[in-house]
Amino acid sequence: MLTDEFGRDVTGVRVSLTDRCNFDCVYCHNEGLGDTRGPMDPQDDEMETDDVVRFLEVAAEFDVEAVKFTGGEPMLRQDLAEIIERTPDSMEVSLTTNGTFLPDRAEALVDAGLERVNVSQDALDREQFAAVTQSGAYDRVLEGVDAALSAGLDPVKLNMVVFEHTAGYVPEMVDHVAENDGLQLQLIEYMPELTGKPEWNVEIERVHDWLAERAVEVEHREMHDRKRYWIASDGATLEGPPAESPNVGMVEIVDPVENPTFCANCHRVRVTHEGYLKGCLNRNDDLKSMGEMSKPEIREAFREVVANRVPYYGEYMIRDGDGEWELNDEYLDLPA
């Protein structure tokens, strides 16, 4: 297993299979690359099936334990089932999707080896969902969640980005996962530095405080300094551990913004749809091409990216005398 200079083992990889998407979410940062999304037709710059598999085989050599396929919308790749099937057996396979293609493909993906799925669902309100996603696929996403559960992808984790457009719908979504066994909720802190709309920001601590008041149990995970809130539906009580109690849902907040603890415990390397290794979501000055995708080139590029990984907050970005974040002078002259 590869370890960077800050003692962080690389245990997982996120592989973007495409920057195409059938949604146009207003908060999208496309794995930190910005709005690079192209036409819906397959593009020449996307990694081929064999390229993706070859990288995963090298990652497995370094004892990477898990891969999450992302996009854009990864299910626009017609070879997704093949990629999953050819992923090394030692790696857990998960997927982040908007869910619109799950009704037709969930069972086949599970048969291929898919083990977990995250479905983006930013509101349980049809009009607001359409406003955020720029799509009319609300019902299709709900069908996709049901299809994932039916195919055995239990629990299904719903991803909800919390910002000005969605914050008012958090209580309804929390009730939804509490009332429906098999669902979990991941509230994701909005990242204004990647989207260019700081006015949409919501103070995430207010969400923490509200959940703490409602929770029947709070679990603190030291890694990433993350909290899990176990929320009971009206009238429900714990019957043993919260994870085993009916009508009790798990809600977790992912709050990486200005969170040095989160960055200090990052164990992921990312791969762009074009085949560039990326050591940090927030940076694009550390992209490393895997060349023509030969295994020796991939091994060398992977080692180099891991060796150069830097915790974003607390190291790459540090506090100045006024408590504001600024770029650490040590990294000003890094090669692009």
C-alpha positions in Angstrom: 0.0 0.0 0.0 1.3 3.4 -0.9 1.6 6.1 1.8 2.2 9.8 1.2 4.6 12.0 3.1 1.9 12.9 5.6 1.3 9.2 6.6 -1.9 8.8 4.7 -2.4 5.4 3.1 -4.2 5.4 -0.2 -6.9 2.9 0.3 -9.5 4.0 -2.3 -9.7 5.6 -5.8 -12.5 7.6 -7.4 -12.6 7.1 -11.2 -14.6 9.5 -13.4 -15.8 7.6 -16.4 -17.2 10.6 -18.3 -17.9 14.3 -18.0 -21.2 13.8 -19.8 -24.4 14.1 -17.9 -28.1 14.1 -18.6 -28.6 16.6 -15.7 -27.2 20.1 -15.5 -27.0 20.6 -11.7 -26.4 24.2 -10.7 -23.8 23.3 -8.1 -21.8 20.8 -10.2 -18.0 21.1 -10.1 -17.3 17.9 -12.1 -14.8 16.3 -9.7 -13.2 19.7 -9.1 -12.5 20.3 -12.8 -15.2 22.9 -13.2 -17.9 23.0 -15.9 -16.1 20.9 -18.5 -19.1 18.8 -19.5 -19.3 18.1 -23.2 -22.0 16.7 -25.6 -24.0 13.7 -24.7 -22.4 11.5 -27.3 -19.3 9.5 -26.4 -16.2 11.5 -26.6 -12.7 10.6 -27.9 -11.1 11.9 -24.7 -12.8 9.4 -22.4 -10.7 6.5 -21.2 -11.4 3.2 -23.0 -12.7 0.2 -21.2 -9.2 -1.5 -21.2 -7.6 1.7 -19.9 -9.9 1.9 -16.9 -9.4 -1.8 -16.1 -5.6 -1.6 -16.6 -5.4 1.3 -14.1 -7.6 -0.7 -11.6 -5.3 -3.7 -11.9 -2.3 -1.5 -11.0 -4.2 0.0 -8.1 -5.0 -3.5 -6.8 -1.2 -4.2 -6.9 -0.9 -1.4 -4.4 -3.6 -2.9 -2.2 -6.2 -0.2 -3.0 -9.3 -1.6 -1.4 -12.2 0.2 -3.0 -13.2 2.0 -6.2 -16.1 4.4 -6.7 -17.1 5.1 -10.3 -18.3 8.7 -10.8 -18.9 11.2 -13.6 -20.6 13.2 -15.0 -23.1 10.4 -15.1 -21.2 7.2 -15.2 -24.2 5.2 -16.4 -24.0 7.0 -19.7 -21.1 4.6 -20.3 -22.6 1.5 -22.0 -19.5 -0.5 -21.0 -20.1 0.2 -17.3 -21.2 -3.4 -16.5 -18.1 -4.7 -18.3 -15.8 -2.4 -16.3 -17.4 -3.5 -13.0 -17.1 -7.1 -14.0 -13.5 -6.7 -14.8 -12.6 -4.8 -11.7 -10.2 -6.9 -9.5 -12.0 -9.1 -7.0 -10.1 -7.6 -4.1 -11.7 -4.2 -4.6 -15.1 -3.1 -3.3 -17.1 -1.5 -6.2 -19.5 1.4 -5.7 -21.1 4.0 -7.9 -22.4 7.6 -7.7 -25.2 8.3 -10.1 -28.3 10.5 -10.5 -30.3 7.3 -10.6 -32.2 7.8 -13.9 -30.8 4.7 -15.5 -31.1 2.4 -12.5 -34.6 1.1 -13.3 -33.3 -0.6 -16.4 -29.8 -1.5 -15.3 -29.6 -2.0 -11.5 -29.9 -5.8 -11.6 -27.3 -6.2 -14.4 -24.8 -4.0 -12.5 -25.3 -6.0 -9.3 -24.8 -9.2 -11.3 -21.5 -7.7 -12.6 -20.3 -7.0 -9.1 -21.6 -3.6 -8.0 -21.9 -3.5 -4.2 -23.0 0.0 -3.2 -24.6 3.0 -4.8 -25.1 6.7 -4.0 -28.0 8.4 -5.7 -28.0 12.2 -6.0 -31.4 13.5 -4.8 -31.4 17.1 -3.7 -35.1 17.6 -2.8 -38.3 15.7 -2.4 -40.1 18.5 -4.2 -40.6 18.1 -7.9 -40.3 21.8 -8.8 -37.2 22.4 -6.7 -35.6 19.2 -7.9 -36.1 20.4 -11.5 -34.7 23.9 -10.6 -31.5 22.4 -9.1 -30.9 19.6 -11.6 -32.3 21.4 -14.7 -34.1 18.2 -15.5 -37.6 16.7 -15.4 -36.5 13.3 -14.1 -37.8 13.5 -10.6 -40.0 10.4 -10.9 -37.3 8.5 -12.7 -34.9 9.1 -9.9 -37.4 7.7 -7.3 -37.9 4.7 -9.5 -34.1 4.3 -9.6 -33.8 4.2 -5.9 -36.5 1.6 -5.7 -34.8 -0.5 -8.4 -31.5 -0.3 -6.5 -33.1 -1.6 -3.3 -34.9 -4.3 -5.2 -31.6 -5.4 -6.8 -30.0 -5.8 -3.3 -28.1 -2.5 -3.1 -29.1 -2.0 0.5 -28.6 0.5 2.0 -28.9 3.1 -0.8 -27.2 6.3 0.2 -28.9 9.5 -1.0 -26.6 12.4 -1.7 -28.0 15.9 -1.0 -25.9 19.0 -1.5 -26.8 21.6 1.2 -26.9 25.1 -0.1 -29.4 28.0 -0.5 -31.6 26.1 -3.0 -32.0 23.0 -0.9 -31.5 23.8 2.8 -35.2 24.2 3.3 -35.8 20.6 2.2 -33.4 19.0 4.6 -36.1 18.2 7.3 -38.3 16.4 4.7 -35.4 14.4 3.4 -34.3 13.4 6.9 -37.9 12.2 7.7 -37.9 10.3 4.4 -34.8 8.2 5.3 -36.1 7.7 8.9 -39.4 6.3 7.6 -38.0 4.1 4.8 -35.7 1.3 5.8 -32.9 0.7 3.4 -32.1 4.4 2.9 -29.4 6.6 4.3 -28.7 10.3 3.8 -25.4 12.0 3.1 -25.7 15.8 3.4 -22.8 17.3 1.5 -21.4 20.7 2.4 -21.6 23.1 -0.6 -18.2 24.0 -1.9 -18.3 27.6 -3.1 -14.6 27.7 -4.1 -15.3 25.1 -6.8 -18.6 26.6 -8.1 -18.0 30.3 -8.0 -21.3 31.1 -6.2 -20.3 32.0 -2.5 -23.7 33.7 -2.0 -25.3 30.2 -2.1 -23.4 29.0 1.0 -25.3 27.8 4.1 -23.7 27.6 7.5 -23.3 23.8 7.9 -23.0 24.0 11.7 -26.7 25.0 11.9 -27.5 21.7 10.2 -25.3 19.9 12.7 -27.1 21.5 15.6 -30.6 20.8 14.2 -29.7 17.1 13.6 -28.2 16.8 17.1 -31.5 18.0 18.6 -33.5 15.4 16.7 -31.1 12.4 16.9 -31.7 9.5 19.2 -28.0 8.8 19.0 -25.0 10.6 17.6 -21.9 8.7 16.5 -18.6 10.6 16.1 -16.2 9.2 13.5 -12.7 10.4 14.2 -11.6 10.0 10.6 -12.6 13.1 8.8 -14.1 14.5 12.0 -17.5 13.3 10.8 -20.7 12.7 12.7 -23.5 10.3 12.0 -27.0 11.1 13.4 -29.5 8.4 13.9 -32.9 9.8 13.4 -36.2 8.1 14.5 -39.4 8.6 12.6 -42.3 9.9 14.7 -43.2 7.4 17.4 -40.3 5.0 16.7 -37.8 4.1 19.4 -34.5 2.3 19.4 -34.8 -1.5 19.6 -31.1 -2.4 20.1 -28.4 -0.8 18.0 -29.7 2.1 15.8 -28.6 0.4 12.6 -30.8 -2.6 13.4 -33.8 -0.6 14.6 -36.8 -0.2 12.3 -37.8 3.4 11.3 -34.5 4.8 12.4 -32.4 6.4 9.6 -28.8 7.3 9.4 -27.8 10.9 8.4 -24.2 11.8 7.9 -22.7 15.2 7.1 -19.7 15.5 4.8 -18.2 18.9 5.6 -14.7 19.2 4.1 -14.7 23.0 3.7 -12.1 24.6 5.9 -11.8 21.2 7.7 -8.1 20.3 8.3 -9.1 17.1 10.0 -11.0 16.0 6.9 -8.0 16.7 4.7 -5.6 15.0 7.1 -7.5 11.8 6.8 -8.1 11.7 3.1 -7.2 8.3 1.7 -8.3 8.7 -1.9 -6.7 9.4 -5.2 -8.9 10.5 -8.2 -8.8 9.8 -11.9 -10.3 12.2 -14.4 -12.3 10.9 -17.4 -9.4 11.7 -19.6 -7.0 9.5 -17.6 -5.2 12.0 -15.4 -4.4 11.1 -11.8 -5.5 13.8 -9.3 -4.3 13.8 -5.8 -6.8 16.3 -4.4 -10.3 17.3 -5.3 -9.6 21.0 -4.7 -6.5 21.2 -6.9 -5.8 20.9 -10.6 -2.1 21.8 -10.5 -1.3 18.2 -9.5 -2.8 16.4 -12.5 -0.6 13.5 -13.7 -1.1 11.8 -17.1 -0.9 8.1 -17.2 0.6 8.3 -20.7 -0.5 5.6 -23.1 -1.8 3.5 -20.1 1.0 1.0 -20.1 1.2 -0.7 -16.7 4.8 0.5 -16.0 3.7 4.1 -16.8 0.7 3.8 -14.5 2.7 2.5 -11.7 5.2 5.3 -11.9 2.5 8.0 -12.2 0.6 6.5 -9.3 3.6 6.5 -7.1 4.5 10.1 -8.0 1.0 11.4 -7.4 0.8 9.7 -4.0 4.2 11.0 -3.0 3.2 14.5 -3.9 -0.2 14.5 -2.1 -0.7 17.4 0.4 -3.6 17.9 2.8 -5.4 20.8 1.2 -6.6 22.6 4.4 -3.9 22.8 7.1 -1.0 22.4 4.7 -1.5 23.5 1.1 -3.8 26.2 2.5 -2.9 27.7 5.9 -4.3 30.4 8.2 -2.8 33.9 7.9 -2.4 36.3 10.9 -6.1 37.3 10.6 -7.3 33.7 10.5 -8.0 33.7 6.8 -6.9 30.9 4.5 -4.0 31.6 2.1 -1.8 29.5 -0.1 1.2 28.2 1.7 4.3 29.8 0.1 6.0 26.4 0.1 3.7 25.4 -2.8 3.7 28.5 -4.9 6.1 27.3 -7.4 4.8 23.8 -7.9 4.9 22.7 -11.6 1.4 22.7 -13.2 
